[in-house]
Amino acid sequence: MKSEFLKARIYPLALLLSSLIAYLEWGGGQSAFLFEMEGQLFSDLFHQPEHFAHPLILLPLFGQIVLIYLITKPQAKRIGPLVAIISIGILLVFVLLGALLSWNPLMLISILPFLLISLLWMLYYPSLKSQSTQSED
């Protein structure tokens, strides 16, 4: 039971950390990791709050907030992990598309951990829920 409780905290933490290492490159030789871009956004929060209004900023940020909630409250409903994966996944699908179109292996490799952990969680999470339901009976 305790190992299931820890696994329910490790998967969201792994998803959160793997989402932050997404690497993005765009025109003019500019590039950054997602955690650098988020740091810049939060440092400019009071000077330029309109930067948060873009859906590709709000959705992944919302997904990361859901993951933080799941880390602190691992008995959350199944909808929480799905919302987090989809919210962050929307941005990372665009990164994947850009990586494939420009054939940028760094961008491609940087999102693979998130995709793999998401897949593992989707396979693992139903068994965790069924085990906790059986233990309650």
C-alpha positions in Angstrom: 0.0 0.0 0.0 2.8 2.4 0.9 4.6 1.7 -2.4 1.4 2.5 -4.3 1.1 5.8 -2.4 4.7 6.7 -3.3 4.2 5.7 -7.0 1.2 8.0 -7.0 3.5 10.8 -6.0 6.5 9.8 -8.2 4.6 9.8 -11.5 3.2 13.4 -11.3 6.7 14.6 -10.1 8.3 12.9 -13.0 5.8 14.3 -15.4 6.3 17.8 -14.0 10.1 17.6 -14.2 10.0 16.1 -17.7 7.7 18.8 -18.9 10.1 21.5 -17.7 13.0 20.1 -19.8 11.2 20.6 -23.1 13.6 22.4 -25.4 12.3 25.0 -27.9 14.1 26.7 -30.8 12.7 29.4 -33.0 13.8 31.9 -35.6 16.8 34.1 -35.2 18.8 31.4 -33.4 16.8 31.7 -30.2 16.3 28.8 -28.0 15.3 28.0 -24.4 14.1 25.2 -22.1 10.5 25.5 -20.9 11.7 26.1 -17.3 13.7 29.1 -18.5 10.8 30.5 -20.4 8.5 30.1 -17.4 11.0 31.8 -15.2 11.1 34.7 -17.6 7.3 34.9 -17.7 7.1 34.9 -13.9 9.8 37.5 -13.6 7.9 39.8 -16.0 4.5 39.0 -14.4 3.9 42.4 -12.9 5.4 44.3 -15.8 3.7 42.5 -18.7 0.8 40.4 -17.4 -0.7 40.2 -20.9 1.9 37.5 -21.8 0.0 35.0 -19.7 -3.1 35.5 -21.9 -2.0 33.1 -24.6 -3.6 29.6 -24.5 -0.2 27.9 -25.2 1.0 29.5 -22.0 -2.1 29.1 -19.8 -2.9 25.5 -20.7 0.5 24.0 -19.8 0.8 26.1 -16.7 -2.6 24.9 -15.6 -1.4 21.3 -16.3 1.6 21.9 -14.1 -0.5 23.3 -11.3 -2.7 20.1 -11.5 0.5 18.0 -11.3 1.6 19.9 -8.2 -1.8 19.2 -6.7 -1.5 15.5 -7.6 1.9 15.4 -5.9 0.4 16.7 -2.7 -2.8 14.8 -2.9 -2.1 11.5 -4.7 -5.6 10.0 -4.1 -7.1 12.4 -6.6 -9.6 11.2 -9.2 -8.6 9.9 -12.6 -9.6 13.1 -14.4 -6.7 15.0 -12.7 -3.9 13.2 -14.4 -5.7 13.2 -17.8 -6.3 17.0 -17.5 -2.6 17.5 -16.7 -1.3 15.3 -19.5 -3.6 16.8 -22.1 -2.9 20.4 -21.0 0.8 20.1 -21.1 0.7 17.7 -24.0 -1.0 20.3 -26.3 2.2 22.5 -26.1 4.5 19.5 -26.4 2.6 18.3 -29.5 3.4 21.6 -31.1 7.0 21.2 -30.1 7.0 17.7 -31.6 5.5 19.1 -34.8 8.1 21.8 -35.0 10.9 19.3 -34.3 9.7 16.9 -37.0 9.2 19.7 -39.6 12.6 21.3 -39.0 14.2 17.9 -38.1 15.6 19.2 -34.8 16.7 16.2 -32.8 17.3 18.2 -29.6 13.7 19.3 -29.5 12.5 15.8 -30.3 14.7 14.2 -27.6 13.6 16.8 -25.0 9.9 15.8 -25.2 10.4 12.1 -25.3 10.6 11.7 -21.4 7.2 13.4 -21.0 5.7 11.3 -23.7 7.1 8.1 -22.2 6.1 8.9 -18.6 2.6 9.9 -19.8 2.3 6.5 -21.5 3.6 4.7 -18.5 1.2 6.6 -16.2 -1.8 5.8 -18.5 -0.9 2.1 -18.3 -0.1 2.1 -14.6 -2.8 4.4 -13.2 -5.8 2.2 -13.8 -4.1 -0.7 -11.9 -3.4 1.7 -9.0 -7.0 2.7 -8.9 -8.3 -0.9 -9.0 -5.8 -1.9 -6.3 -6.9 0.9 -4.0 -10.6 0.0 -4.7 -10.0 -3.7 -3.9 -8.2 -2.8 -0.7 -11.2 -0.8 0.5 -13.5 -3.8 0.1 
